[in-house]
Amino acid sequence: MGVLKRQDIQEVNIKAEKLSGLTQALFEYHDKLDHFQLKTICSLVYDIAGEINDWTEKEEEIVMSLEEEVRRNG
C-alpha cells in the first residue's frame, strides 16, 4: 500500500460551519418550525455529522499509516 497523504481540512471546516448554522437554527426556531421543517433540518444535521465523522475516521487512518511508515523507516 502506498503512503497516504493528509486530507484537506478546509472541506471539513465548511461542513462544521454548516452544521453549526443548522443547529443554531434548530435552537432558535424549533418552536416556529413545522414537523416537516424540523425533520428536514434534523436529517441535514445527521448527514453532515456523518460526513464529518467519515472524514475524521479516514484522517485517523492516514495519520496512523504515516506514523507507521516513519517507525519503519526510522
PDB file as gemmi writes it, atoms N, CA and C in Angstrom:
CRYST1    1.000    1.000    1.000  90.00  90.00  90.00 P 1                      
ATOM      1  N   MET A   1       0.853  -1.182   0.000  1.00  0.00           N  
ATOM      2  CA  MET A   1       0.000   0.000   0.000  1.00  0.00           C  
ATOM      3  C   MET A   1       0.891   1.234   0.000  1.00  0.00           C  
ATOM      4  N   GLY A   2       0.594   2.211  -0.840  1.00  0.00           N  
ATOM      5  CA  GLY A   2       1.375   3.429  -0.911  1.00  0.00           C  
ATOM      6  C   GLY A   2       1.128   4.332   0.279  1.00  0.00           C  
ATOM      7  N   VAL A   3       2.026   5.295   0.413  1.00  0.00           N  
ATOM      8  CA  VAL A   3       1.887   6.256   1.511  1.00  0.00           C  
ATOM      9  C   VAL A   3       0.691   7.155   1.235  1.00  0.00           C  
ATOM     10  N   LEU A   4      -0.173   7.270   2.223  1.00  0.00           N  
ATOM     11  CA  LEU A   4      -1.358   8.116   2.097  1.00  0.00           C  
ATOM     12  C   LEU A   4      -0.995   9.557   2.423  1.00  0.00           C  
ATOM     13  N   LYS A   5      -1.649  10.502   1.792  1.00  0.00           N  
ATOM     14  CA  LYS A   5      -1.424  11.920   2.065  1.00  0.00           C  
ATOM     15  C   LYS A   5      -2.554  12.456   2.922  1.00  0.00           C  
ATOM     16  N   ARG A   6      -2.234  13.423   3.767  1.00  0.00           N  
ATOM     17  CA  ARG A   6      -3.226  14.035   4.635  1.00  0.00           C  
ATOM     18  C   ARG A   6      -4.313  14.705   3.804  1.00  0.00           C  
ATOM     19  N   GLN A   7      -5.508  14.737   4.343  1.00  0.00           N  
ATOM     20  CA  GLN A   7      -6.658  15.348   3.680  1.00  0.00           C  
ATOM     21  C   GLN A   7      -6.660  16.860   3.901  1.00  0.00           C  
ATOM     22  N   ASP A   8      -7.360  17.555   3.026  1.00  0.00           N  
ATOM     23  CA  ASP A   8      -7.529  18.997   3.177  1.00  0.00           C  
ATOM     24  C   ASP A   8      -8.597  19.251   4.227  1.00  0.00           C  
ATOM     25  N   ILE A   9      -8.251  20.013   5.233  1.00  0.00           N  
ATOM     26  CA  ILE A   9      -9.178  20.249   6.338  1.00  0.00           C  
ATOM     27  C   ILE A   9     -10.249  21.289   5.984  1.00  0.00           C  
ATOM     28  N   GLN A  10     -10.043  22.052   4.927  1.00  0.00           N  
ATOM     29  CA  GLN A  10     -11.000  23.100   4.570  1.00  0.00           C  
ATOM     30  C   GLN A  10     -12.394  22.529   4.321  1.00  0.00           C  
ATOM     31  N   GLU A  11     -12.452  21.373   3.682  1.00  0.00           N  
ATOM     32  CA  GLU A  11     -13.752  20.757   3.390  1.00  0.00           C  
ATOM     33  C   GLU A  11     -14.514  20.440   4.679  1.00  0.00           C  
ATOM     34  N   VAL A  12     -13.824  19.886   5.661  1.00  0.00           N  
ATOM     35  CA  VAL A  12     -14.493  19.548   6.918  1.00  0.00           C  
ATOM     36  C   VAL A  12     -14.832  20.811   7.709  1.00  0.00           C  
ATOM     37  N   ASN A  13     -14.019  21.857   7.588  1.00  0.00           N  
ATOM     38  CA  ASN A  13     -14.340  23.129   8.252  1.00  0.00           C  
ATOM     39  C   ASN A  13     -15.643  23.714   7.714  1.00  0.00           C  
ATOM     40  N   ILE A  14     -15.833  23.641   6.413  1.00  0.00           N  
ATOM     41  CA  ILE A  14     -17.066  24.152   5.795  1.00  0.00           C  
ATOM     42  C   ILE A  14     -18.274  23.347   6.288  1.00  0.00           C  
ATOM     43  N   LYS A  15     -18.115  22.028   6.373  1.00  0.00           N  
ATOM     44  CA  LYS A  15     -19.213  21.184   6.860  1.00  0.00           C  
ATOM     45  C   LYS A  15     -19.523  21.501   8.322  1.00  0.00           C  
ATOM     46  N   ALA A  16     -18.484  21.740   9.106  1.00  0.00           N  
ATOM     47  CA  ALA A  16     -18.702  22.071  10.519  1.00  0.00           C  
ATOM     48  C   ALA A  16     -19.442  23.405  10.655  1.00  0.00           C  
ATOM     49  N   GLU A  17     -19.126  24.368   9.795  1.00  0.00           N  
ATOM     50  CA  GLU A  17     -19.832  25.654   9.823  1.00  0.00           C  
ATOM     51  C   GLU A  17     -21.295  25.470   9.447  1.00  0.00           C  
ATOM     52  N   LYS A  18     -21.568  24.632   8.458  1.00  0.00           N  
ATOM     53  CA  LYS A  18     -22.957  24.338   8.072  1.00  0.00           C  
ATOM     54  C   LYS A  18     -23.700  23.676   9.234  1.00  0.00           C  
ATOM     55  N   LEU A  19     -23.035  22.719   9.865  1.00  0.00           N  
ATOM     56  CA  LEU A  19     -23.637  22.012  10.999  1.00  0.00           C  
ATOM     57  C   LEU A  19     -23.952  22.981  12.127  1.00  0.00           C  
ATOM     58  N   SER A  20     -23.043  23.880  12.389  1.00  0.00           N  
ATOM     59  CA  SER A  20     -23.250  24.888  13.426  1.00  0.00           C  
ATOM     60  C   SER A  20     -24.448  25.775  13.096  1.00  0.00           C  
ATOM     61  N   GLY A  21     -24.543  26.211  11.859  1.00  0.00           N  
ATOM     62  CA  GLY A  21     -25.667  27.045  11.444  1.00  0.00           C  
ATOM     63  C   GLY A  21     -27.004  26.333  11.574  1.00  0.00           C  
ATOM     64  N   LEU A  22     -27.032  25.074  11.172  1.00  0.00           N  
ATOM     65  CA  LEU A  22     -28.280  24.308  11.278  1.00  0.00           C  
ATOM     66  C   LEU A  22     -28.687  24.086  12.724  1.00  0.00           C  
ATOM     67  N   THR A  23     -27.733  23.775  13.586  1.00  0.00           N  
ATOM     68  CA  THR A  23     -28.081  23.549  14.989  1.00  0.00           C  
ATOM     69  C   THR A  23     -28.506  24.854  15.662  1.00  0.00           C  
ATOM     70  N   GLN A  24     -27.904  25.960  15.251  1.00  0.00           N  
ATOM     71  CA  GLN A  24     -28.322  27.254  15.787  1.00  0.00           C  
ATOM     72  C   GLN A  24     -29.761  27.562  15.354  1.00  0.00           C  
ATOM     73  N   ALA A  25     -30.075  27.262  14.096  1.00  0.00           N  
ATOM     74  CA  ALA A  25     -31.436  27.472  13.605  1.00  0.00           C  
ATOM     75  C   ALA A  25     -32.430  26.603  14.380  1.00  0.00           C  
ATOM     76  N   LEU A  26     -32.058  25.354  14.624  1.00  0.00           N  
ATOM     77  CA  LEU A  26     -32.923  24.476  15.423  1.00  0.00           C  
ATOM     78  C   LEU A  26     -33.153  25.044  16.807  1.00  0.00           C  
ATOM     79  N   PHE A  27     -32.101  25.512  17.435  1.00  0.00           N  
ATOM     80  CA  PHE A  27     -32.208  26.052  18.793  1.00  0.00           C  
ATOM     81  C   PHE A  27     -33.102  27.289  18.838  1.00  0.00           C  
ATOM     82  N   GLU A  28     -32.903  28.186  17.881  1.00  0.00           N  
ATOM     83  CA  GLU A  28     -33.617  29.464  17.913  1.00  0.00           C  
ATOM     84  C   GLU A  28     -35.048  29.385  17.395  1.00  0.00           C  
ATOM     85  N   TYR A  29     -35.321  28.480  16.445  1.00  0.00           N  
ATOM     86  CA  TYR A  29     -36.621  28.493  15.773  1.00  0.00           C  
ATOM     87  C   TYR A  29     -37.412  27.200  15.922  1.00  0.00           C  
ATOM     88  N   HIS A  30     -36.981  26.285  16.798  1.00  0.00           N  
ATOM     89  CA  HIS A  30     -37.664  24.992  16.884  1.00  0.00           C  
ATOM     90  C   HIS A  30     -39.159  25.122  17.159  1.00  0.00           C  
ATOM     91  N   ASP A  31     -39.562  26.127  17.910  1.00  0.00           N  
ATOM     92  CA  ASP A  31     -40.982  26.287  18.230  1.00  0.00           C  
ATOM     93  C   ASP A  31     -41.786  26.909  17.089  1.00  0.00           C  
ATOM     94  N   LYS A  32     -41.105  27.462  16.089  1.00  0.00           N  
ATOM     95  CA  LYS A  32     -41.789  28.093  14.955  1.00  0.00           C  
ATOM     96  C   LYS A  32     -41.796  27.208  13.704  1.00  0.00           C  
ATOM     97  N   LEU A  33     -41.049  26.093  13.748  1.00  0.00           N  
ATOM     98  CA  LEU A  33     -40.959  25.220  12.582  1.00  0.00           C  
ATOM     99  C   LEU A  33     -42.018  24.130  12.646  1.00  0.00           C  
ATOM    100  N   ASP A  34     -42.534  23.762  11.479  1.00  0.00           N  
ATOM    101  CA  ASP A  34     -43.496  22.655  11.455  1.00  0.00           C  
ATOM    102  C   ASP A  34     -42.739  21.321  11.447  1.00  0.00           C  
ATOM    103  N   HIS A  35     -43.493  20.248  11.540  1.00  0.00           N  
ATOM    104  CA  HIS A  35     -42.918  18.910  11.639  1.00  0.00           C  
ATOM    105  C   HIS A  35     -41.987  18.607  10.462  1.00  0.00           C  
ATOM    106  N   PHE A  36     -42.408  18.929   9.244  1.00  0.00           N  
ATOM    107  CA  PHE A  36     -41.608  18.659   8.051  1.00  0.00           C  
ATOM    108  C   PHE A  36     -40.303  19.441   8.087  1.00  0.00           C  
ATOM    109  N   GLN A  37     -40.349  20.714   8.468  1.00  0.00           N  
ATOM    110  CA  GLN A  37     -39.140  21.525   8.537  1.00  0.00           C  
ATOM    111  C   GLN A  37     -38.167  20.987   9.591  1.00  0.00           C  
ATOM    112  N   LEU A  38     -38.693  20.615  10.752  1.00  0.00           N  
ATOM    113  CA  LEU A  38     -37.843  20.040  11.802  1.00  0.00           C  
ATOM    114  C   LEU A  38     -37.192  18.745  11.334  1.00  0.00           C  
ATOM    115  N   LYS A  39     -37.982  17.900  10.709  1.00  0.00           N  
ATOM    116  CA  LYS A  39     -37.467  16.625  10.229  1.00  0.00           C  
ATOM    117  C   LYS A  39     -36.401  16.840   9.159  1.00  0.00           C  
ATOM    118  N   THR A  40     -36.593  17.795   8.273  1.00  0.00           N  
ATOM    119  CA  THR A  40     -35.626  18.095   7.224  1.00  0.00           C  
ATOM    120  C   THR A  40     -34.317  18.616   7.802  1.00  0.00           C  
ATOM    121  N   ILE A  41     -34.406  19.547   8.727  1.00  0.00           N  
ATOM    122  CA  ILE A  41     -33.199  20.099   9.342  1.00  0.00           C  
ATOM    123  C   ILE A  41     -32.465  19.017  10.128  1.00  0.00           C  
ATOM    124  N   CYS A  42     -33.190  18.214  10.878  1.00  0.00           N  
ATOM    125  CA  CYS A  42     -32.550  17.126  11.626  1.00  0.00           C  
ATOM    126  C   CYS A  42     -31.866  16.138  10.690  1.00  0.00           C  
ATOM    127  N   SER A  43     -32.481  15.864   9.558  1.00  0.00           N  
ATOM    128  CA  SER A  43     -31.885  14.970   8.573  1.00  0.00           C  
ATOM    129  C   SER A  43     -30.583  15.553   8.021  1.00  0.00           C  
ATOM    130  N   LEU A  44     -30.596  16.848   7.734  1.00  0.00           N  
ATOM    131  CA  LEU A  44     -29.376  17.512   7.256  1.00  0.00           C  
ATOM    132  C   LEU A  44     -28.273  17.480   8.312  1.00  0.00           C  
ATOM    133  N   VAL A  45     -28.647  17.737   9.562  1.00  0.00           N  
ATOM    134  CA  VAL A  45     -27.679  17.693  10.664  1.00  0.00           C  
ATOM    135  C   VAL A  45     -27.069  16.294  10.752  1.00  0.00           C  
ATOM    136  N   TYR A  46     -27.904  15.279  10.685  1.00  0.00           N  
ATOM    137  CA  TYR A  46     -27.432  13.897  10.767  1.00  0.00           C  
ATOM    138  C   TYR A  46     -26.472  13.575   9.618  1.00  0.00           C  
ATOM    139  N   ASP A  47     -26.829  13.970   8.394  1.00  0.00           N  
ATOM    140  CA  ASP A  47     -25.984  13.706   7.219  1.00  0.00           C  
ATOM    141  C   ASP A  47     -24.633  14.403   7.325  1.00  0.00           C  
ATOM    142  N   ILE A  48     -24.648  15.672   7.700  1.00  0.00           N  
ATOM    143  CA  ILE A  48     -23.392  16.427   7.802  1.00  0.00           C  
ATOM    144  C   ILE A  48     -22.518  15.863   8.924  1.00  0.00           C  
ATOM    145  N   ALA A  49     -23.128  15.529  10.047  1.00  0.00           N  
ATOM    146  CA  ALA A  49     -22.363  14.939  11.148  1.00  0.00           C  
ATOM    147  C   ALA A  49     -21.727  13.615  10.705  1.00  0.00           C  
ATOM    148  N   GLY A  50     -22.443  12.840   9.930  1.00  0.00           N  
ATOM    149  CA  GLY A  50     -21.899  11.589   9.399  1.00  0.00           C  
ATOM    150  C   GLY A  50     -20.726  11.823   8.473  1.00  0.00           C  
ATOM    151  N   GLU A  51     -20.822  12.852   7.631  1.00  0.00           N  
ATOM    152  CA  GLU A  51     -19.724  13.185   6.719  1.00  0.00           C  
ATOM    153  C   GLU A  51     -18.486  13.624   7.500  1.00  0.00           C  
ATOM    154  N   ILE A  52     -18.693  14.406   8.540  1.00  0.00           N  
ATOM    155  CA  ILE A  52     -17.574  14.842   9.377  1.00  0.00           C  
ATOM    156  C   ILE A  52     -16.940  13.634  10.063  1.00  0.00           C  
ATOM    157  N   ASN A  53     -17.765  12.732  10.569  1.00  0.00           N  
ATOM    158  CA  ASN A  53     -17.256  11.522  11.215  1.00  0.00           C  
ATOM    159  C   ASN A  53     -16.450  10.668  10.226  1.00  0.00           C  
ATOM    160  N   ASP A  54     -16.971  10.504   9.012  1.00  0.00           N  
ATOM    161  CA  ASP A  54     -16.243   9.742   7.990  1.00  0.00           C  
ATOM    162  C   ASP A  54     -14.882  10.372   7.710  1.00  0.00           C  
ATOM    163  N   TRP A  55     -14.862  11.710   7.613  1.00  0.00           N  
ATOM    164  CA  TRP A  55     -13.618  12.424   7.345  1.00  0.00           C  
ATOM    165  C   TRP A  55     -12.611  12.179   8.463  1.00  0.00           C  
ATOM    166  N   THR A  56     -13.061  12.294   9.709  1.00  0.00           N  
ATOM    167  CA  THR A  56     -12.136  12.130  10.831  1.00  0.00           C  
ATOM    168  C   THR A  56     -11.624  10.689  10.918  1.00  0.00           C  
ATOM    169  N   GLU A  57     -12.473   9.709  10.633  1.00  0.00           N  
ATOM    170  CA  GLU A  57     -12.015   8.322  10.644  1.00  0.00           C  
ATOM    171  C   GLU A  57     -10.968   8.081   9.564  1.00  0.00           C  
ATOM    172  N   LYS A  58     -11.200   8.618   8.373  1.00  0.00           N  
ATOM    173  CA  LYS A  58     -10.229   8.466   7.285  1.00  0.00           C  
ATOM    174  C   LYS A  58      -8.925   9.175   7.651  1.00  0.00           C  
ATOM    175  N   GLU A  59      -9.038  10.358   8.219  1.00  0.00           N  
ATOM    176  CA  GLU A  59      -7.838  11.105   8.609  1.00  0.00           C  
ATOM    177  C   GLU A  59      -7.051  10.342   9.668  1.00  0.00           C  
ATOM    178  N   GLU A  60      -7.746   9.724  10.606  1.00  0.00           N  
ATOM    179  CA  GLU A  60      -7.069   8.936  11.637  1.00  0.00           C  
ATOM    180  C   GLU A  60      -6.309   7.777  11.005  1.00  0.00           C  
ATOM    181  N   GLU A  61      -6.912   7.108  10.029  1.00  0.00           N  
ATOM    182  CA  GLU A  61      -6.235   6.020   9.326  1.00  0.00           C  
ATOM    183  C   GLU A  61      -4.987   6.525   8.610  1.00  0.00           C  
ATOM    184  N   ILE A  62      -5.093   7.693   7.981  1.00  0.00           N  
ATOM    185  CA  ILE A  62      -3.956   8.267   7.263  1.00  0.00           C  
ATOM    186  C   ILE A  62      -2.833   8.594   8.231  1.00  0.00           C  
ATOM    187  N   VAL A  63      -3.158   9.236   9.335  1.00  0.00           N  
ATOM    188  CA  VAL A  63      -2.148   9.612  10.327  1.00  0.00           C  
ATOM    189  C   VAL A  63      -1.463   8.366  10.889  1.00  0.00           C  
ATOM    190  N   MET A  64      -2.254   7.363  11.217  1.00  0.00           N  
ATOM    191  CA  MET A  64      -1.672   6.131  11.755  1.00  0.00           C  
ATOM    192  C   MET A  64      -0.766   5.462  10.720  1.00  0.00           C  
ATOM    193  N   SER A  65      -1.165   5.486   9.456  1.00  0.00           N  
ATOM    194  CA  SER A  65      -0.353   4.918   8.385  1.00  0.00           C  
ATOM    195  C   SER A  65       0.958   5.692   8.232  1.00  0.00           C  
ATOM    196  N   LEU A  66       0.871   7.011   8.281  1.00  0.00           N  
ATOM    197  CA  LEU A  66       2.081   7.831   8.168  1.00  0.00           C  
ATOM    198  C   LEU A  66       3.014   7.605   9.353  1.00  0.00           C  
ATOM    199  N   GLU A  67       2.461   7.491  10.553  1.00  0.00           N  
ATOM    200  CA  GLU A  67       3.283   7.227  11.742  1.00  0.00           C  
ATOM    201  C   GLU A  67       3.948   5.863  11.650  1.00  0.00           C  
ATOM    202  N   GLU A  68       3.232   4.876  11.158  1.00  0.00           N  
ATOM    203  CA  GLU A  68       3.814   3.543  10.978  1.00  0.00           C  
ATOM    204  C   GLU A  68       4.948   3.577   9.956  1.00  0.00           C  
ATOM    205  N   GLU A  69       4.759   4.325   8.900  1.00  0.00           N  
ATOM    206  CA  GLU A  69       5.795   4.472   7.863  1.00  0.00           C  
ATOM    207  C   GLU A  69       7.059   5.109   8.445  1.00  0.00           C  
ATOM    208  N   VAL A  70       6.878   6.115   9.306  1.00  0.00           N  
ATOM    209  CA  VAL A  70       8.024   6.771   9.962  1.00  0.00           C  
ATOM    210  C   VAL A  70       8.737   5.782  10.873  1.00  0.00           C  
ATOM    211  N   ARG A  71       7.991   4.991  11.614  1.00  0.00           N  
ATOM    212  CA  ARG A  71       8.606   3.983  12.507  1.00  0.00           C  
ATOM    213  C   ARG A  71       9.418   2.965  11.729  1.00  0.00           C  
ATOM    214  N   ARG A  72       8.875   2.532  10.606  1.00  0.00           N  
ATOM    215  CA  ARG A  72       9.568   1.534   9.788  1.00  0.00           C  
ATOM    216  C   ARG A  72      10.843   2.089   9.162  1.00  0.00           C  
ATOM    217  N   ASN A  73      10.776   3.342   8.743  1.00  0.00           N  
ATOM    218  CA  ASN A  73      11.908   3.944   8.021  1.00  0.00           C  
ATOM    219  C   ASN A  73      12.858   4.702   8.930  1.00  0.00           C  
ATOM    220  N   GLY A  74      12.502   4.806  10.203  1.00  0.00           N  
ATOM    221  CA  GLY A  74      13.374   5.466  11.186  1.00  0.00           C  
ATOM    222  C   GLY A  74      13.345   6.885  11.101  1.00  0.00           C  
TER     223      GLY A  74                                                      
END                                                                             
